[in-house]
Amino acid sequence: MVIPHFAVVGKSETGKTSLVVELIEVLRSKGYKIATIKHTKGDFSIDSEGTDTFKHAEAGSELVVFSTPSETSFVVKGALELDDILSTTSDIGGYDLVIIEGMKEEDIPKISVDEDIDGGLYHHRDVERVINWIEEEIKLFNTINKLPGSDCGRCGFKTCKKFAEEILQNRAEIQDCRRSPGDKIDLIVNGEKVELTNFPAKIIKNTLIGLVSSLKDVDDIDSIEISFDE
C-alpha cells in the first residue's frame, strides 16, 4: 500500500511550518490520522552528544529506540530514502496520510507556499482550497492502491494512475482492470482474502517461484497453491 503523502515546499521563512500545522489541525478535525515528516538539508541531529542514546549509537547501534511512558522515539543512524520512510511509517500506525515539510526535489504531490510549481498546488493562503485538493489526492491514492500498479495498459490507459483518475471521474470502473493472470496473486488468511498491491504481490510471487523452482522434480511453474493450519 502506498500511503498518501504530500510535501509542503517553499523558501525559508515563507510559512511552511505554519501551513503544515494548520493542515494538521483541519484534517485531524475531519477524522484523518496524520503522520508528518520534517526534512532539513543541514547536518542536524535530534540526539544530543552525551546522552545515553547518543552513546548507544556511538558504540555502533544503527537503530536506537528511546522509550518512556509518554513517548517512543526511533533514531535511525544514517539517511533513509523517502520510500523507506513512508513504508516504515505505514507499518507503524495505519496513517491516512503523511504531510512532509520540505523535500522539494522529490517527485511527489506538492503544495507550494511561495511560487507556482509544476504538478502541484500554489497555496494562495486559501487553506480550504488546499484541503479540498488534498482530499481529492487521497481519493486518487486510495484508488491506485486497489490496482496492480503494473502500468500494463490492458485497461486502455497508459498508467494505473490515469486509470484511477478515470474511475474517479466515473468514466471507467475498477472491474475494467485487465491485468494478465500472471500478475494475479490471491492470498487467503484465515479464510479471508487479503488485498495485495503490486509491490508485496511481486515479492511473494518471486520468493515462492525462487524457492519452489529449486526443489527436485519441479520444472515449469504455472501456478502454486500453499495451504496450512497453524
C-alpha positions in Angstrom: 0.0 0.0 0.0 1.3 3.4 -1.0 0.3 5.8 1.8 -1.0 9.2 0.6 1.7 11.8 1.0 2.2 15.5 0.2 5.1 17.9 0.5 4.7 21.5 1.7 7.6 23.3 0.0 9.0 26.8 -0.2 11.9 29.0 0.7 12.9 29.6 4.3 10.7 31.8 6.4 7.8 31.7 4.0 5.3 29.9 6.3 5.8 26.2 5.6 5.5 25.2 9.2 2.5 27.4 9.9 0.7 25.9 6.9 1.6 22.3 8.0 0.3 23.0 11.5 -3.0 24.4 10.1 -3.4 21.5 7.7 -2.9 19.0 10.6 -5.5 20.7 12.7 -8.1 20.9 10.0 -7.5 17.4 8.6 -7.5 15.9 12.2 -10.8 17.6 12.9 -12.2 15.7 9.8 -11.1 12.4 11.3 -7.8 11.7 9.4 -5.0 10.0 11.2 -1.9 12.0 10.2 1.9 11.5 10.3 4.4 14.2 9.5 8.0 14.3 8.2 10.3 17.3 8.7 13.1 17.4 6.2 16.1 19.7 6.5 19.2 19.9 4.3 21.5 20.7 7.2 23.7 18.2 9.1 21.5 18.1 12.2 20.6 15.5 14.8 17.9 15.5 17.5 20.2 13.3 19.6 22.4 15.3 21.8 26.0 14.4 22.5 26.5 12.8 25.9 23.0 11.3 26.2 22.6 7.6 26.8 21.0 7.1 23.3 23.9 9.0 21.7 26.4 6.7 23.5 24.4 3.6 22.1 24.7 5.0 18.6 28.4 6.0 19.0 29.1 2.4 20.1 27.7 1.1 16.8 23.9 0.6 17.2 22.3 1.6 13.9 18.8 1.9 15.4 18.2 3.5 18.8 14.8 3.5 20.4 14.1 5.8 23.3 11.1 4.6 25.3 9.2 6.5 28.0 5.6 6.1 29.4 4.5 9.1 27.2 6.7 8.8 24.0 8.6 6.4 21.8 11.4 7.9 19.7 13.2 5.9 16.9 16.6 7.2 15.8 18.0 5.6 12.7 21.6 6.4 12.2 22.1 7.3 8.6 19.8 8.7 5.9 16.8 6.8 4.5 15.1 7.2 1.1 11.6 8.7 1.2 10.1 5.4 0.0 11.7 3.6 3.0 10.5 6.3 5.4 6.9 6.1 4.1 6.9 2.3 4.2 8.1 2.3 7.8 5.5 5.0 8.7 2.7 3.0 7.2 3.8 -0.2 9.1 3.8 1.7 12.4 0.3 3.1 12.6 -2.0 2.8 9.7 -2.0 6.5 8.9 -4.4 8.1 6.4 -1.8 10.5 5.1 1.7 11.9 5.6 2.4 15.6 5.4 6.1 16.4 4.6 7.7 19.7 5.2 10.4 20.1 2.6 11.7 17.6 0.1 11.1 19.9 -2.9 13.3 17.8 -5.1 11.2 14.6 -4.7 8.7 13.6 -7.4 5.6 13.7 -5.2 2.5 15.9 -4.9 3.5 19.3 -3.6 1.9 22.4 -2.1 4.0 25.5 -2.6 3.8 28.5 -0.2 5.7 30.9 -2.4 5.5 30.1 -6.1 3.7 28.2 -8.8 5.1 24.7 -9.4 4.5 22.0 -12.0 2.3 19.2 -10.9 1.3 20.8 -7.6 -0.7 23.4 -5.9 0.2 27.0 -5.1 -1.1 27.8 -1.6 -2.5 31.3 -2.3 -3.2 31.5 1.5 -6.5 29.6 0.9 -6.5 26.7 3.3 -9.9 25.4 2.3 -8.7 25.1 -1.3 -5.6 23.2 -0.1 -7.7 20.8 2.0 -10.0 20.1 -0.9 -7.0 19.4 -3.1 -5.5 17.0 -0.5 -8.8 15.1 -0.1 -9.0 14.6 -3.9 -5.4 13.4 -3.9 -6.2 11.0 -1.0 -9.1 9.5 -3.1 -6.7 9.1 -6.0 -4.1 7.3 -3.9 -6.7 5.0 -2.4 -8.0 4.1 -5.8 -4.5 3.5 -7.1 -3.9 1.2 -4.2 -6.7 -1.1 -5.4 -4.9 -1.5 -8.8 -1.9 -3.8 -9.5 0.4 -0.9 -10.2 1.9 -2.7 -13.2 1.0 0.1 -15.8 0.4 -2.7 -18.3 -2.1 -0.7 -20.3 -4.6 -3.5 -20.8 -7.4 -1.4 -19.4 -6.9 1.1 -22.2 -5.0 3.7 -20.2 -1.2 4.2 -20.2 -0.8 4.0 -16.4 -2.7 2.8 -13.3 -2.7 6.4 -12.1 -4.5 7.6 -15.3 -6.9 4.7 -15.0 -7.6 5.7 -11.3 -8.3 9.3 -12.4 -10.8 8.0 -15.0 -12.5 5.8 -12.3 -12.9 8.9 -10.0 -14.5 10.8 -12.9 -16.9 7.9 -13.4 -15.5 7.3 -16.9 -14.2 3.8 -16.0 -14.8 1.1 -13.5 -12.3 -0.8 -11.4 -13.6 -4.0 -12.9 -12.2 -2.8 -16.2 -8.7 -3.7 -14.9 -7.3 -6.3 -17.3 -4.0 -7.3 -15.7 -2.7 -10.6 -17.0 -3.2 -13.8 -15.0 0.5 -14.0 -14.3 0.2 -10.7 -12.4 -2.5 -12.0 -10.1 -1.8 -13.2 -6.5 -4.6 -14.5 -4.3 -3.7 -14.5 -0.6 -6.2 -16.1 1.8 -5.5 -15.8 5.5 -7.9 -17.4 8.0 -10.5 -17.8 5.2 -10.4 -14.1 4.3 -8.9 -12.7 1.1 -6.1 -10.1 1.7 -5.9 -7.5 -1.0 -2.3 -7.0 -2.3 -0.9 -4.1 -4.2 1.8 -4.7 -6.8 4.9 -4.5 -4.6 4.1 -7.1 -2.0 2.4 -9.3 -4.7 5.7 -9.3 -6.7 7.7 -10.1 -3.5 5.5 -13.1 -2.6 5.4 -14.4 -6.2 9.1 -14.1 -6.9 10.0 -15.6 -3.5 7.7 -18.6 -4.0 9.0 -19.2 -7.5 12.6 -19.0 -6.4 12.0 -21.5 -3.5 9.8 -23.9 -5.4 11.9 -24.0 -8.6 14.9 -25.2 -6.6 13.0 -28.3 -5.5 13.6 -31.7 -7.0 11.2 -32.7 -9.8 9.9 -29.2 -10.3 10.2 -27.9 -13.9 7.9 -25.3 -15.4 5.7 -23.4 -12.9 2.3 -22.3 -14.0 0.7 -21.9 -10.5 1.4 -22.6 -6.9 -1.0 -23.4 -4.1 0.0 -23.5 -0.4 -2.3 -24.2 2.5 -1.6 -24.9 6.1 -3.2 -24.6 9.6 -1.3 -23.1 12.4 
